[in-house]
Amino acid sequence: MRFIFLLILLYLLYRFIRVLFYPSTKRNIDIITPNERLDEDEMVKDPYCETYVPIRNSYSANINGESLYFCSTECLEKYKQEKAQISK
């Protein structure tokens, strides 16, 4: 019984010394600046159905040199078809 108690005590002492002298690499945290968070949560308007979606969830397309953002692939395809019909 004393042997088990001594082992537990030694283990706790080891952990305590390790924390003091060897910093953990798990404590490194990437900090996101507020500007980066704003870019992720920026709302953009779908030009076809005119709904607003977060830019991170949108479907983007470069049409005539302009970056456009869509709420779904269906809106993207319908927009392309509509522009193709107007062009003809």
Helices and strands as residue ranges (DSSP letters): H 2-21, G 25-27, H 34-40, E 43-45, E 52-54, G 55-57, E 59-63, E 66-70, H 73-87
